[in-house]
Amino acid sequence: MWSLERKRRKVGRPNLWQWLTQKFKLEIYKEDELRDVVTRSVTRLDGFVLFLVLVAVVSVLAVMVYRNSPSQRRQADRDYLLHQQMVSDVLRIDSINEIVSMRDNYIRGIQDILLGRINADSVRSIDSVSVVDPNLQIEPSDIEKEFVSRYEEQEKYNVTSQPPVASEVQTRNLFRPTRGTISGPFDAQNRHYGVDIAANPNESVISVMDGTVITSNYTAEYGFQICIHHPGDMVSVYRYCNSLLKKEGDKVKGGDVIALVGNTQAGQASSHLHFELWYEGQPVDPAKYIVF
């Protein structure tokens, strides 16, 4: 008797799928007109699916808001500055290693003099860039001499060789002036002596190097503009800014925020920064020396 009653109770109990698909009647009743506005048959499964969709939408919106938050943008700027600092540290370490190597060679030369291994006149001063022992120099072979002669003859009329200006600028550690992509390239033939950088409105504009502000004003042609003089007769120019954060005579460091990106040029549909780089009075293409 007890077993039969248990079987009946088990047959009458719905399984999970039946429980999820069990239908309910959802009615929205308009009390003023005494009528049903919406009548719909729903199940628990419909409510569960709707809950999952809402969770997914809220999660996507939260991620988008987090990525575009000012804290994340500041973190990206800090990562870029940290990368620039790492590059600068690597260059310093390389220079230190070279100095240590020069001193080691000089000390070895002194030791050879004291031990009478070489003549004192053959040891060069530590101030000299050359650290090669002249007693160990090997004369170039005839094949090497012929190759050098042929190469010099070919390069004599090579107009594509890099000018000294470009070589000098490449040795500088330059920051990018703002975050964005180049929308207008350098074109000296059409008197476009810089690059246009498409950026977000009010994006930070930073100084590419240490220097002194020589111009910080507003003009009808270029809007708010700021010019900085850097060591080594280099000048950087930032135009079409929204506002300026430095004035004439201020000392700035590489990476300091000096202005905000704006849109003051007539006919431009998006915000941008016009950036120029001058070396010894000559304009150079910033894209060749800065990674944008």
DRENLUM-860965 format. One record per residue (C-alpha): residue in three letters; x, y, z. Coordinates in nm, 4 decimals, always signed. Last residue first. Layout:
<rs>
{"ala", {X, Y, Z}} ...
</rs>
This chain:
<rs>
{"phe", {+5.2390, +5.8005, -3.3361}} {"val", {+5.6003, +5.6795, -3.3181}} {"ile", {+5.8190, +5.9897, -3.3384}} {"tyr", {+6.1331, +6.0428, -3.5501}} {"lys", {+6.0242, +5.9913, -3.9098}} {"ala", {+5.6652, +6.0981, -3.8425}} {"pro", {+5.7919, +6.4392, -3.7246}} {"asp", {+5.8962, +6.5347, -4.0816}} {"val", {+6.1589, +6.8082, -4.0486}} {"pro", {+6.1290, +7.1848, -4.0859}} {"gln", {+6.4598, +7.3806, -4.1085}} {"gly", {+6.5624, +7.6650, -3.8761}} {"glu", {+6.8314, +7.4618, -3.6979}} {"tyr", {+6.5802, +7.1821, -3.6360}} {"trp", {+6.2069, +7.2436, -3.6613}} {"leu", {+5.9249, +7.0060, -3.5588}} {"glu", {+5.5609, +7.0869, -3.6339}} {"phe", {+5.2355, +6.9587, -3.4824}} {"his", {+4.8798, +7.0419, -3.5899}} {"leu", {+4.6377, +6.8914, -3.3378}} {"his", {+4.2926, +6.7550, -3.4224}} {"ser", {+3.9245, +6.7685, -3.3374}} {"ser", {+3.6883, +6.6582, -3.6110}} {"ala", {+3.4854, +6.8329, -3.8816}} {"gln", {+3.7563, +7.0759, -3.9888}} {"gly", {+3.6267, +7.3519, -4.2145}} {"ala", {+3.7568, +7.6381, -4.0038}} {"gln", {+4.0472, +7.5510, -3.7768}} {"thr", {+3.9734, +7.5881, -3.4055}} {"asn", {+3.9089, +7.2285, -3.3081}} {"gly", {+4.0779, +7.1542, -2.9759}} {"val", {+4.3430, +6.9347, -2.8153}} {"leu", {+4.4469, +7.0462, -2.4660}} {"ala", {+4.7682, +7.2242, -2.3682}} {"ile", {+5.1113, +7.1929, -2.1991}} {"val", {+5.0985, +6.8510, -2.0333}} {"asp", {+5.4539, +6.7580, -1.9326}} {"gly", {+5.6017, +6.4532, -2.1151}} {"gly", {+5.9473, +6.6066, -2.1737}} {"lys", {+5.9947, +6.8708, -1.9091}} {"val", {+5.8783, +7.2303, -1.9241}} {"lys", {+6.0280, +7.5663, -1.8226}} {"asp", {+5.7820, +7.8539, -1.8485}} {"gly", {+5.9008, +8.1702, -2.0252}} {"glu", {+5.5827, +8.2249, -2.2254}} {"lys", {+5.2773, +8.0650, -2.0672}} {"lys", {+5.1718, +7.7050, -2.0067}} {"leu", {+4.8287, +7.5400, -1.9819}} {"leu", {+4.6889, +7.6501, -2.3185}} {"ser", {+4.3294, +7.5865, -2.4270}} {"asn", {+4.1492, +7.4241, -2.7199}} {"cys", {+4.4622, +7.3810, -2.9289}} {"tyr", {+4.4734, +7.4498, -3.3034}} {"arg", {+4.8560, +7.4565, -3.3088}} {"tyr", {+5.1540, +7.2888, -3.1374}} {"val", {+5.5068, +7.3898, -3.2513}} {"ser", {+5.8352, +7.2210, -3.1525}} {"val", {+6.1712, +7.4003, -3.1800}} {"met", {+6.5216, +7.2481, -3.1906}} {"asp", {+6.8459, +7.4467, -3.1610}} {"gly", {+7.0280, +7.1767, -2.9619}} {"pro", {+6.8288, +7.2229, -2.6424}} {"his", {+6.4543, +7.2725, -2.6925}} {"his", {+6.2515, +7.5855, -2.7728}} {"ile", {+5.8781, +7.5402, -2.7230}} {"cys", {+5.5955, +7.6922, -2.9288}} {"ile", {+5.2299, +7.7159, -2.8223}} {"gln", {+4.9198, +7.7791, -3.0300}} {"phe", {+4.5575, +7.8724, -2.9620}} {"gly", {+4.3845, +7.9456, -3.2922}} {"tyr", {+4.6034, +7.9004, -3.5998}} {"glu", {+4.4803, +8.1708, -3.8377}} {"ala", {+4.3008, +8.4088, -3.5989}} {"thr", {+4.5894, +8.3872, -3.3543}} {"tyr", {+4.5973, +8.2986, -2.9852}} {"asn", {+4.9071, +8.2939, -2.7631}} {"ser", {+5.1859, +8.0946, -2.6014}} {"thr", {+5.5231, +8.1505, -2.7666}} {"ile", {+5.8772, +8.0909, -2.6322}} {"val", {+5.8029, +7.8083, -2.3880}} {"thr", {+6.1328, +7.6655, -2.2638}} {"gly", {+6.2591, +7.3108, -2.3112}} {"asp", {+6.2603, +6.9452, -2.2155}} {"met", {+6.1279, +6.7255, -2.4936}} {"val", {+5.8103, +6.6235, -2.6823}} {"ser", {+5.5926, +6.8523, -2.4700}} {"ile", {+5.2491, +6.7091, -2.4066}} {"val", {+4.9016, +6.7761, -2.5486}} {"ser", {+4.6279, +6.6071, -2.3440}} {"glu", {+4.3036, +6.5192, -2.5231}} {"asn", {+4.0386, +6.7903, -2.4892}} {"pro", {+3.8515, +6.6586, -2.7936}} {"asn", {+3.9749, +6.3143, -2.9046}} {"ala", {+4.2598, +6.3053, -3.1531}} {"ala", {+4.3311, +6.3348, -3.5259}} {"ile", {+4.6955, +6.4393, -3.5628}} {"asp", {+4.7817, +6.6832, -3.8428}} {"val", {+5.1500, +6.6711, -3.9382}} {"gly", {+5.3983, +6.9524, -3.9928}} {"tyr", {+5.5458, +7.1904, -4.2484}} {"his", {+5.2492, +7.2007, -4.4866}} {"arg", {+5.3943, +7.4505, -4.7350}} {"asn", {+5.2694, +7.2477, -5.0339}} {"gln", {+5.6233, +7.1362, -5.1216}} {"ala", {+5.6970, +7.0764, -4.7507}} {"asp", {+5.4350, +6.8036, -4.7195}} {"phe", {+5.4126, +6.6375, -4.3743}} {"pro", {+5.1100, +6.4112, -4.3472}} {"gly", {+4.7483, +6.5045, -4.2621}} {"ser", {+4.5290, +6.2575, -4.0697}} {"ile", {+4.8041, +6.1160, -3.8461}} {"thr", {+4.6533, +5.9026, -3.5710}} {"gly", {+4.5887, +5.9882, -3.2070}} {"arg", {+4.7400, +6.0283, -2.8610}} {"thr", {+4.9246, +6.3564, -2.8224}} {"pro", {+5.2682, +6.5165, -2.8687}} {"arg", {+5.4559, +6.1855, -2.9014}} {"phe", {+5.7631, +6.1931, -2.6757}} {"leu", {+6.1071, +6.2411, -2.8303}} {"asn", {+6.4335, +6.0747, -2.7233}} {"arg", {+6.6840, +6.2577, -2.9432}} {"thr", {+6.9496, +6.0709, -3.1440}} {"gln", {+6.7219, +6.0624, -3.4466}} {"val", {+6.7234, +6.4426, -3.4624}} {"glu", {+7.1004, +6.4516, -3.5228}} {"ser", {+7.0896, +6.1885, -3.7980}} {"ala", {+6.8067, +6.3710, -3.9731}} {"val", {+6.9979, +6.6997, -3.9696}} {"pro", {+7.3169, +6.5317, -4.0952}} {"pro", {+7.1375, +6.4374, -4.4172}} {"gln", {+7.0420, +6.0747, -4.4887}} {"ser", {+7.1716, +5.9563, -4.8233}} {"thr", {+6.9112, +5.9706, -5.0977}} {"val", {+7.1229, +6.1986, -5.3163}} {"asn", {+7.3725, +5.9192, -5.3895}} {"tyr", {+7.6368, +6.0860, -5.6047}} {"lys", {+7.9438, +5.9833, -5.4025}} {"glu", {+7.7760, +5.6674, -5.2760}} {"gln", {+7.8858, +5.4562, -5.5714}} {"glu", {+8.2481, +5.5783, -5.5552}} {"glu", {+8.2621, +5.5245, -5.1798}} {"tyr", {+8.1344, +5.1676, -5.2242}} {"arg", {+8.3909, +5.0867, -5.4942}} {"ser", {+8.6795, +5.2181, -5.2837}} {"val", {+8.5602, +5.0350, -4.9746}} {"phe", {+8.5209, +4.7081, -5.1693}} {"glu", {+8.8665, +4.7415, -5.3262}} {"lys", {+9.0264, +4.8077, -4.9880}} {"glu", {+8.8496, +4.5074, -4.8360}} {"ile", {+8.9656, +4.2814, -5.1216}} {"asp", {+9.3237, +4.4107, -5.0895}} {"ser", {+9.3259, +4.3203, -4.7198}} {"pro", {+9.2891, +4.5715, -4.4391}} {"glu", {+9.5917, +4.6101, -4.2067}} {"ile", {+9.5399, +4.4507, -3.8710}} {"gln", {+9.5630, +4.6625, -3.5545}} {"leu", {+9.7023, +4.4799, -3.2522}} {"asn", {+9.9958, +4.7113, -3.1852}} {"pro", {+9.7600, +5.0079, -3.2227}} {"asp", {+9.5590, +4.8854, -2.9215}} {"val", {+9.2034, +4.9862, -2.9994}} {"val", {+9.0364, +5.2206, -2.7525}} {"ser", {+8.9538, +5.5039, -2.9924}} {"val", {+8.7275, +5.7685, -2.8482}} {"ser", {+9.0243, +5.9467, -2.6936}} {"asp", {+8.9851, +6.0882, -2.3440}} {"ile", {+9.1388, +5.7718, -2.2042}} {"ser", {+9.4655, +5.8742, -2.3644}} {"arg", {+9.6350, +5.6505, -2.6161}} {"val", {+9.9049, +5.3965, -2.5382}} {"ser", {+10.1652, +5.3572, -2.8168}} {"asp", {+10.4072, +5.6097, -2.6679}} {"ala", {+10.4457, +5.3990, -2.3550}} {"asn", {+10.6050, +5.1131, -2.5519}} {"ile", {+10.4541, +4.7746, -2.4871}} {"arg", {+10.5098, +4.4759, -2.2563}} {"gly", {+10.7216, +4.6610, -2.0011}} {"leu", {+10.5189, +4.5456, -1.7003}} {"leu", {+10.4328, +4.9040, -1.6082}} {"ile", {+10.3412, +4.9835, -1.9687}} {"asp", {+10.1235, +4.6704, -2.0022}} {"gln", {+9.9460, +4.7636, -1.6767}} {"ile", {+9.8804, +5.1130, -1.8071}} {"gly", {+9.7313, +4.9662, -2.1286}} {"arg", {+9.5122, +4.7308, -1.9257}} {"ile", {+9.3887, +5.0300, -1.7297}} {"tyr", {+9.3031, +5.2145, -2.0528}} {"asn", {+9.1190, +4.9138, -2.1930}} {"asp", {+8.9183, +4.8817, -1.8723}} {"arg", {+8.8414, +5.2545, -1.8827}} {"met", {+8.7080, +5.2328, -2.2365}} {"ser", {+8.4941, +4.9271, -2.1499}} {"val", {+8.3491, +5.1104, -1.8503}} {"ile", {+8.2602, +5.4067, -2.0729}} {"glu", {+8.0904, +5.1769, -2.3284}} {"asn", {+7.8950, +4.9990, -2.0555}} {"ile", {+7.7808, +5.3357, -1.9201}} {"ser", {+7.6591, +5.4400, -2.2657}} {"asp", {+7.4605, +5.1164, -2.3044}} {"ile", {+7.3123, +5.1655, -1.9589}} {"arg", {+7.2063, +5.5188, -2.0550}} {"leu", {+7.0425, +5.3952, -2.3759}} {"val", {+6.8555, +5.1259, -2.1822}} {"asp", {+6.7405, +5.3852, -1.9282}} {"ser", {+6.6028, +5.6123, -2.2048}} {"val", {+6.4114, +5.3230, -2.3597}} {"met", {+6.2698, +5.2312, -2.0184}} {"gln", {+6.1679, +5.5936, -1.9576}} {"gln", {+5.9837, +5.6032, -2.2908}} {"his", {+5.8008, +5.2817, -2.2019}} {"leu", {+5.7089, +5.4228, -1.8603}} {"leu", {+5.5740, +5.7363, -2.0295}} {"tyr", {+5.3542, +5.5199, -2.2547}} {"asp", {+5.2322, +5.3104, -1.9613}} {"arg", {+5.1523, +5.6270, -1.7646}} {"asp", {+4.9510, +5.7637, -2.0573}} {"ala", {+4.7561, +5.4359, -2.0802}} {"gln", {+4.6911, +5.4513, -1.7035}} {"arg", {+4.5634, +5.8084, -1.7401}} {"arg", {+4.3210, +5.6869, -2.0047}} {"gln", {+4.2074, +5.4058, -1.7735}} {"ser", {+4.1515, +5.6515, -1.4867}} {"pro", {+3.9605, +5.8897, -1.7143}} {"ser", {+3.7025, +5.6174, -1.7904}} {"asn", {+3.6667, +5.4921, -2.1448}} {"arg", {+3.7561, +5.1322, -2.0625}} {"tyr", {+3.5375, +5.1291, -1.7510}} {"val", {+3.2313, +5.2704, -1.9309}} {"met", {+3.2643, +5.0110, -2.2069}} {"val", {+3.3078, +4.7260, -1.9550}} {"ala", {+3.0007, +4.8380, -1.7570}} {"leu", {+2.7902, +4.8629, -2.0736}} {"val", {+2.8880, +4.5107, -2.1784}} {"ser", {+2.8081, +4.3713, -1.8310}} {"val", {+2.4682, +4.5475, -1.8186}} {"val", {+2.3747, +4.4019, -2.1576}} {"ala", {+2.4851, +4.0487, -2.0576}} {"val", {+2.2958, +4.0621, -1.7240}} {"leu", {+1.9806, +4.1870, -1.9002}} {"val", {+2.0000, +3.9034, -2.1547}} {"leu", {+2.0456, +3.6446, -1.8762}} {"phe", {+1.7397, +3.7792, -1.6866}} {"leu", {+1.5276, +3.7681, -2.0024}} {"val", {+1.6276, +3.4037, -2.0564}} {"phe", {+1.5260, +3.3136, -1.6966}} {"gly", {+1.1932, +3.4974, -1.7281}} {"asp", {+1.1094, +3.3174, -2.0499}} {"leu", {+1.2042, +2.9813, -1.8896}} {"arg", {+0.9628, +3.0503, -1.6005}} {"thr", {+0.6857, +3.0648, -1.8562}} {"val", {+0.4747, +3.3367, -2.0142}} {"ser", {+0.1283, +3.3675, -2.1739}} {"arg", {+0.0457, +3.7240, -2.2557}} {"thr", {-0.2402, +3.9661, -2.2035}} {"val", {-0.1668, +4.3327, -2.2472}} {"val", {-0.4053, +4.6270, -2.2109}} {"asp", {-0.6806, +4.4456, -2.0198}} {"arg", {-0.9877, +4.6547, -1.9609}} {"leu", {-1.1530, +4.8623, -1.6861}} {"glu", {-1.0881, +5.1921, -1.8647}} {"asp", {-0.9322, +5.3690, -1.5653}} {"glu", {-0.7847, +5.0487, -1.4195}} {"lys", {-0.5789, +4.9488, -1.7173}} {"tyr", {-0.4916, +4.5828, -1.6526}} {"ile", {-0.1625, +4.4280, -1.7548}} {"glu", {-0.2099, +4.0520, -1.7662}} {"leu", {+0.0472, +3.7728, -1.7522}} {"lys", {-0.0956, +3.4215, -1.7709}} {"phe", {+0.1368, +3.1486, -1.6599}} {"lys", {+0.2656, +2.8514, -1.8526}} {"gln", {+0.4781, +2.5681, -1.7118}} {"thr", {+0.7823, +2.5511, -1.9365}} {"leu", {+1.0386, +2.5634, -1.6536}} {"trp", {+0.8530, +2.3145, -1.4308}} {"gln", {+0.7907, +2.0801, -1.7227}} {"trp", {+1.1593, +2.0933, -1.8020}} {"leu", {+1.2544, +2.0263, -1.4387}} {"asn", {+1.0205, +1.7280, -1.3918}} {"pro", {+0.6604, +1.7536, -1.2727}} {"arg", {+0.5398, +1.5439, -0.9666}} {"gly", {+0.2167, +1.3457, -1.0344}} {"val", {+0.3981, +1.0292, -1.1317}} {"lys", {+0.6101, +1.0349, -0.8147}} {"arg", {+0.3055, +1.0745, -0.5837}} {"arg", {+0.1325, +0.7860, -0.7554}} {"lys", {+0.4426, +0.5688, -0.7165}} {"arg", {+0.4692, +0.6555, -0.3448}} {"glu", {+0.1015, +0.5615, -0.2876}} {"leu", {+0.1561, +0.2251, -0.4543}} {"ser", {+0.4650, +0.1565, -0.2408}} {"trp", {+0.2814, +0.2363, +0.0866}} {"met", {+0.0000, +0.0000, +0.0000}} 
</rs>
